[in-house]
Amino acid sequence: MRVSVCINTFHRPADLRRLLGDLAAQGGPPGIAEVVVTDNDAAGSARATVEALMAQVPFALVYQIEPEQSISLTRNRGVHRASGDWIGFLDDDERVAPDWLALMAAQAQRSQADGVFSGVINTFPPDAPAWLPAGGIREHARLASGTEVPPTQLFSGNVLIRKATLMLREGPFDPRFGLSGGEDADLFNALRLRGARFVWNAEAYAHEVLPAERLTQAWFLKRRRRGAQDYALQVLNGVHGRVTALTRLKLWGDTLIKLVLAVAGWALVSALRRHPAVRFDWRRKIEAQRGKLDTLRGRGRILEYQKRPPA
């Protein structure tokens, strides 16, 4: 198993340095053959950070630039540059334990799967607002190791996957998702429909300590709404199965029912003055249904990856 780890980065030099340090500390087997860092800043702002570490890490460290602002094109450039037969995907603001790759690789070998997924836990500082849950927010459901990953959980914050599987689709990430995100779930579900098998690893979670500027309700609600927009678009594009008139009708019905239930749940916990974290969780449920309605009604998508460099 020759593993290349692909990292996209955009103006996060300190985070990137810490993640590269985590990867340098990985034990084996199999060990990391190379790390490919793809900078989505046309000015190459991450170059100095990467080049300063090239002589200090136990793997080949590759730096390249994707000048067009697009999460899809940035991922594609990394995948095509990678020489490994397995590709690891991590985000530049994540942290992983020294046994991360060993655990992911062992699960891949035990299950003979095409890819292994694990979760990312958003953790918060001790002085975080009361409406944030004490245990952090998990984007993924809790699954047992070896469980086949359901379609709604196929996204890429922490993945080890065969490169040959990725290349079953041209691209492989769809540029139409380049500014909105959702390119990962779109691809992995399309590969699933082509027969790829993906399993879960419950021991190899990554952690992301969110910066202060993200510790707002607006940021979390916008992210939840955007993710739901992407999910509905994927359903309508056919990556969750064949699309018929009934598909759209069922999506409308499911969304409206869940929206009513979410509003009722939020109203109830608010009237009962439940903990702020409980009330906020119901608000996130409401935003998820609003996001699906955005797509069904053809409203504008949230472009999370349309960013400007910090001043």
C-alpha positions as CSV (number, residue, x, y, z in Angstrom):
1,M,0.0,0.0,0.0
2,R,1.7,3.2,-1.2
3,V,-0.2,6.2,0.4
4,S,-0.3,9.8,-0.8
5,V,-2.0,12.3,1.5
6,C,-3.7,15.2,-0.4
7,I,-4.2,18.4,1.5
8,N,-5.9,21.5,0.1
9,T,-4.9,24.8,1.7
10,F,-5.9,28.4,1.6
11,H,-4.3,31.0,3.9
12,R,-3.9,28.8,6.9
13,P,-0.1,28.6,7.4
14,A,-0.2,27.8,11.1
15,D,-2.9,25.1,10.7
16,L,-1.1,23.5,7.8
17,R,2.2,23.4,9.7
18,R,0.6,21.6,12.6
19,L,-1.1,19.1,10.3
20,L,2.2,18.3,8.5
21,G,3.8,17.8,11.9
22,D,1.1,15.3,12.8
23,L,1.7,13.4,9.5
24,A,5.4,13.4,10.1
25,A,4.7,11.6,13.4
26,Q,2.7,8.8,11.8
27,G,3.9,5.3,12.7
28,G,3.7,2.4,10.3
29,P,2.9,0.3,8.5
30,P,2.2,1.4,5.9
31,G,3.7,4.9,6.4
32,I,3.2,7.9,4.1
33,A,5.0,7.9,0.8
34,E,4.2,11.5,0.0
35,V,2.1,14.5,1.0
36,V,0.7,16.6,-1.8
37,V,-0.2,20.2,-0.7
38,T,-2.3,22.1,-3.3
39,D,-2.6,25.8,-2.6
40,N,-5.8,27.4,-3.9
41,D,-4.2,30.9,-3.6
42,A,-2.8,32.0,-7.0
43,A,-0.2,34.0,-5.1
44,G,1.2,30.9,-3.5
45,S,1.0,32.0,0.1
46,A,1.6,28.5,1.5
47,R,4.8,28.0,-0.4
48,A,7.1,29.2,2.3
49,T,5.5,27.1,5.0
50,V,5.8,23.9,2.9
51,E,9.3,24.5,1.6
52,A,10.5,25.2,5.2
53,L,9.4,21.7,6.2
54,M,10.6,19.7,3.2
55,A,13.9,18.7,4.8
56,Q,12.3,17.9,8.1
57,V,9.6,15.4,7.2
58,P,10.1,11.6,6.5
59,F,8.1,11.6,3.3
60,A,8.2,13.4,-0.1
61,L,6.5,16.8,0.3
62,V,5.0,18.2,-2.9
63,Y,3.8,21.7,-3.3
64,Q,1.6,23.0,-6.2
65,I,-0.8,25.8,-6.9
66,E,-4.3,25.7,-8.3
67,P,-4.8,29.3,-9.5
68,E,-8.6,29.1,-10.1
69,Q,-10.7,29.4,-7.0
70,S,-12.4,26.0,-6.8
71,I,-12.4,23.3,-4.2
72,S,-13.1,20.7,-7.0
73,L,-10.3,21.8,-9.2
74,T,-7.9,22.0,-6.2
75,R,-8.8,18.4,-5.2
76,N,-8.5,17.2,-8.8
77,R,-5.0,18.7,-9.1
78,G,-3.9,17.0,-6.0
79,V,-5.3,13.6,-7.0
80,H,-3.7,13.7,-10.5
81,R,-0.3,14.7,-9.0
82,A,-0.4,12.0,-6.3
83,S,1.7,8.9,-7.1
84,G,0.2,6.6,-4.5
85,D,-2.2,3.7,-5.2
86,W,-4.1,4.9,-2.1
87,I,-5.1,8.6,-1.4
88,G,-5.7,10.1,2.0
89,F,-7.8,13.2,2.2
90,L,-7.4,15.6,5.2
91,D,-8.4,19.3,5.6
92,D,-5.6,21.7,6.4
93,D,-7.2,22.8,9.7
94,E,-7.5,19.2,11.1
95,R,-5.3,17.3,13.6
96,V,-4.7,13.6,13.6
97,A,-3.2,11.2,16.1
98,P,0.1,9.3,15.4
99,D,-1.8,6.1,14.6
100,W,-4.3,7.7,12.2
101,L,-2.9,6.1,9.0
102,A,-2.2,2.7,10.6
103,L,-5.8,2.5,11.8
104,M,-7.2,3.6,8.4
105,A,-5.0,1.2,6.5
106,A,-5.7,-1.8,8.8
107,Q,-9.5,-1.2,8.3
108,A,-9.0,-1.1,4.5
109,Q,-7.1,-4.4,4.6
110,R,-9.6,-6.1,7.0
111,S,-12.6,-5.1,5.0
112,Q,-11.1,-5.2,1.5
113,A,-13.1,-2.0,0.8
114,D,-12.4,0.6,-1.8
115,G,-12.3,3.3,0.8
116,V,-12.4,3.9,4.5
117,F,-14.1,6.9,6.1
118,S,-13.8,8.3,9.6
119,G,-15.3,11.4,11.2
120,V,-14.2,14.9,12.1
121,I,-15.1,16.3,15.5
122,N,-15.4,20.0,15.9
123,T,-14.1,20.9,19.3
124,F,-14.4,24.3,21.1
125,P,-12.3,26.3,23.6
126,P,-13.4,26.3,27.3
127,D,-15.0,29.7,27.0
128,A,-17.2,28.8,24.0
129,P,-20.8,30.1,24.0
130,A,-23.3,28.1,26.0
131,W,-25.4,27.3,22.9
132,L,-22.5,25.0,21.6
133,P,-22.7,21.4,22.8
134,A,-20.0,20.6,25.3
135,G,-18.9,17.5,23.4
136,G,-18.4,19.3,20.1
137,I,-20.4,19.0,16.9
138,R,-19.9,15.8,14.8
139,E,-20.7,16.1,11.1
140,H,-20.9,12.3,10.9
141,A,-23.2,9.9,12.8
142,R,-21.6,7.4,15.1
143,L,-21.0,4.1,13.3
144,A,-19.2,0.9,14.3
145,S,-16.0,0.1,12.5
146,G,-16.5,-2.0,9.4
147,T,-20.0,-0.7,8.9
148,E,-20.8,0.3,5.3
149,V,-21.1,4.0,5.1
150,P,-24.6,5.3,4.3
151,P,-25.0,7.7,1.4
152,T,-25.6,10.7,3.6
153,Q,-22.3,10.3,5.4
154,L,-20.0,10.1,2.3
155,F,-17.9,13.3,2.6
156,S,-14.2,13.8,2.6
157,G,-12.8,15.4,5.8
158,N,-11.1,12.2,6.8
159,V,-10.8,9.5,4.1
160,L,-8.4,6.8,2.7
161,I,-9.5,5.6,-0.8
162,R,-8.0,3.7,-3.7
163,K,-6.8,6.0,-6.4
164,A,-8.1,3.6,-9.1
165,T,-11.6,3.9,-7.6
166,L,-11.4,7.7,-7.7
167,M,-10.4,7.6,-11.4
168,L,-13.6,5.6,-12.3
169,R,-15.1,9.0,-13.0
170,E,-13.5,11.7,-15.2
171,G,-12.3,14.6,-13.1
172,P,-13.0,13.0,-10.7
173,F,-14.5,15.9,-8.6
174,D,-17.2,17.8,-10.5
175,P,-16.3,21.5,-11.1
176,R,-19.9,22.5,-10.8
177,F,-19.4,22.2,-7.0
178,G,-16.2,24.2,-7.0
179,L,-17.5,27.2,-5.1
180,S,-20.3,25.7,-3.1
181,G,-18.7,22.5,-1.8
182,G,-20.5,19.2,-1.8
183,E,-18.1,17.9,-4.5
184,D,-17.0,15.1,-2.2
185,A,-20.4,13.6,-1.5
186,D,-21.3,14.0,-5.1
187,L,-18.3,11.9,-6.2
188,F,-18.4,9.3,-3.6
189,N,-22.0,8.5,-4.1
190,A,-21.5,8.3,-7.8
191,L,-18.7,5.8,-7.2
192,R,-21.0,3.9,-4.8
193,L,-23.5,3.5,-7.6
194,R,-20.8,2.1,-9.8
195,G,-20.1,-0.6,-7.2
196,A,-17.5,1.0,-4.9
197,R,-17.7,-0.2,-1.3
198,F,-16.9,2.2,1.5
199,V,-16.7,1.3,5.2
200,W,-16.3,3.2,8.5
201,N,-13.5,3.4,11.0
202,A,-14.6,4.5,14.5
203,E,-11.0,4.7,15.9
204,A,-9.4,7.2,13.5
205,Y,-11.3,10.4,14.1
206,A,-9.7,13.7,13.2
207,H,-10.2,16.8,15.3
208,E,-10.7,20.4,14.3
209,V,-10.5,23.2,16.8
210,L,-12.6,26.0,15.4
211,P,-11.2,29.5,15.4
212,A,-13.1,32.3,17.2
213,E,-14.5,33.8,14.0
214,R,-16.4,30.6,13.4
215,L,-18.0,30.4,16.9
216,T,-21.2,32.1,15.8
217,Q,-24.6,30.7,15.3
218,A,-24.7,32.3,11.8
219,W,-21.6,30.3,10.7
220,F,-23.0,26.9,11.9
221,L,-26.5,27.6,10.5
222,K,-25.2,28.7,7.1
223,R,-23.0,25.6,6.9
224,R,-25.9,23.3,7.7
225,R,-28.1,25.0,5.1
226,R,-25.4,24.8,2.5
227,G,-24.8,21.1,3.1
228,A,-28.5,20.4,2.7
229,Q,-28.6,22.4,-0.5
230,D,-25.8,20.1,-1.8
231,Y,-27.6,16.9,-0.7
232,A,-30.8,17.9,-2.5
233,L,-28.9,18.7,-5.6
234,Q,-27.1,15.4,-5.5
235,V,-30.5,13.6,-5.2
236,L,-31.8,15.5,-8.2
237,N,-28.6,14.8,-10.2
238,G,-29.0,11.1,-9.7
239,V,-26.0,10.2,-7.5
240,H,-28.3,8.7,-4.9
241,G,-30.2,6.6,-7.4
242,R,-32.3,6.9,-10.5
243,V,-34.3,10.1,-10.7
244,T,-38.0,10.0,-11.6
245,A,-40.9,12.3,-11.1
246,L,-41.6,10.4,-7.9
247,T,-38.0,11.2,-6.7
248,R,-38.7,14.9,-6.7
249,L,-42.2,14.5,-5.1
250,K,-40.8,12.4,-2.3
251,L,-38.0,14.9,-1.7
252,W,-40.6,17.7,-1.5
253,G,-42.8,15.7,0.9
254,D,-39.9,14.5,3.1
255,T,-38.5,18.1,3.4
256,L,-41.8,19.7,4.2
257,I,-42.7,17.1,6.9
258,K,-39.3,17.4,8.5
259,L,-39.5,21.2,8.4
260,V,-42.8,21.2,10.2
261,L,-41.5,18.8,12.8
262,A,-38.3,20.8,13.3
263,V,-40.2,24.1,13.8
264,A,-42.5,22.4,16.3
265,G,-39.5,20.9,18.1
266,W,-37.7,24.2,18.3
267,A,-40.9,25.9,19.6
268,L,-41.4,23.3,22.2
269,V,-37.9,23.3,23.6
270,S,-37.9,27.1,23.6
271,A,-41.2,27.2,25.5
272,L,-39.8,24.8,28.0
273,R,-36.6,26.9,28.3
274,R,-34.3,23.9,27.5
275,H,-30.5,24.4,27.5
276,P,-29.3,26.7,24.7
277,A,-27.4,23.9,23.0
278,V,-30.7,21.9,22.7
279,R,-32.5,24.9,21.2
280,F,-29.6,25.5,18.8
281,D,-29.7,21.9,17.6
282,W,-33.3,22.3,16.6
283,R,-32.4,25.5,14.7
284,R,-29.8,23.5,12.8
285,K,-32.5,21.0,11.9
286,I,-34.7,23.8,10.5
287,E,-31.8,25.2,8.4
288,A,-31.2,21.7,6.9
289,Q,-34.8,21.6,5.6
290,R,-34.6,25.2,4.4
291,G,-31.5,24.3,2.4
292,K,-33.3,21.4,0.6
293,L,-36.1,23.8,-0.2
294,D,-33.7,26.2,-1.7
295,T,-32.6,23.6,-4.2
296,L,-36.1,22.4,-4.9
297,R,-37.2,26.0,-5.6
298,G,-34.2,26.8,-7.7
299,R,-32.9,29.5,-5.3
300,G,-29.3,30.7,-5.2
301,R,-26.7,28.4,-3.6
302,I,-24.4,29.3,-0.8
303,L,-20.9,29.6,-2.2
304,E,-18.8,28.7,0.8
305,Y,-15.6,28.4,-1.1
306,Q,-15.8,31.8,-2.8
307,K,-13.3,33.4,-0.5
308,R,-11.0,36.4,-0.5
309,P,-7.5,36.4,1.0
310,P,-7.4,37.9,4.5
311,A,-6.5,41.6,4.6
